[in-house]
Amino acid sequence: MERATFGAGCFWGVELAFSNIQGVQSTRVGYLGGALENPSYEDVCTDKTGHAEVVDMEYDPAVVTFETLLAHFWELHDPTTLNRQGEDEGTQYRSAIFYHTSQQRLKAEESKQKQDETGGYASPIVTEITEASTFYPAEEYHQNYLKKRGLNACSVEQ
């Protein structure tokens, strides 16, 4: 098993999308990339912790490649909006790939460059590619939030 961690806005919808990919064995939502240890959802919502809302997953590389996960990541959100996805605004909603290995870093950088070169976006991609640091799981009520409620989108109040 390998790990992948992505930030693409509200983590509820991102988790649901990745959990439906064959080869993704488990997903957890949480916070990563900031300075505050053991942040709460309320802390992260202040936009002062530096953490992004992320989905951390374990996947079987014999079933799904990191490149395939990257392709889904690009399709899930608008990587050209800085610190914003839809109505959600703040650094916690930034577009981010948190790599766990140097190979993931290289693949993420290549993928980002290819996305930029395709001309499919009106603006440049602002997705950050950063080494993964400590992942802090979100509170239990956030885990599999949409599945638990039989929902398939983030159009619910947080």
Residue, then its C-alpha position, 0 to 999 in steps of 0.5 A: m500500500e502507498r499513501a496519497t494526500f490531496g487538498a481540493g476544497c471541501f474535504w467531504g466531496v473530495e473524500l467521496a470521489f476518491s473513495n469510489i476509485q477502485g484500488v483506493q483502500s481507505t480514506r481519511v479527511g483531515y488537516l495538513g500543511g500548517a503550523l498548529e499541532n492537533p488543530s480542530y475544525e474550528d481552528v482550521c476555519t479561522d484561516k490562521t493555522g496554515h492547514a489545508e482540508v485534505v484527503d489522505m488515502e491508502y491505495d494499492p499501486a497494483v490496482v490504481t496508479f498515482e498518475t490516475l489519482l492525479a488525473h482524478f484530482w485535476e478533474l475534481h476542482d478548479p486548480t486555478t483559483l487561489n485559496r478558493q473552491g466554489e463558495d468556500e474561501g480561505t487557505q484551508y480550501r487551497s489546491a494542494i498535492f502533498y507528496h510522500t516520496s520523491q517519485q510522487r513529487l516528480k509525477a505531481e510536477e510533471s502532471k501539473q506542467k501537462q495540465d498547464e500546457t493543455g490550455g484547458y484553463a483560462s488562468p494558470i494553475v496555482t496548485e501547490i506541491t509540497e512535501a507531506s508533513t504531519f497529517y491530523p485526522a479531522e473529527e470523527y463526524h467529518q469522516n465519510y460525512l457524505k456517505k453517512r448521510g446518503l449525499n453525493a455532493c458538498s451542497v450542504e451546510q458545514 
